[in-house]
Amino acid sequence: QLHLTTSEKNELTRSLEMVQNQLQEKESEIKREISEYKDRLLQAEKEHQDALTEANRKNEVEIEACHEKISSLEHSIRSQRLEIEHLKSNKEQLNNSLKEANQALGELLKTKVR
């Protein structure tokens, strides 16, 4: 009986060791997979961040170009307003000169008729 019990104990011990070994192998495999997934996740996050950074850089460049265009258009508008004011002033001067010329012509015609 003792021999049988010892033999069963030894068999159970070997079985337990096998199960423990299998569990350790499985645990190592799971840890390796977790590590791979973490690496892949970090890589994906880095790629996402790089893409985001590049998109932000392109947007900044585009925004700067728009600011420059707005500034250029504002300058052009200011120049055109000044030109319009200058043309209005010239028109007024020409109208005044025309009135004076018409008055002088009228006076000359009156003088000629007499």
Secondary structure by P-SEA (a helix, b strand, c coil): caaaaaaaaaaaaaaaaaaaaaaaaaaaaaaaaaaaaaaaaaaaaaaaaaaaaaaaaaaaaaaaaaaaaaaaaaaaaaaaaaaaaaaaaaaaaaaaaaaaaaaaaaaaaaaaac
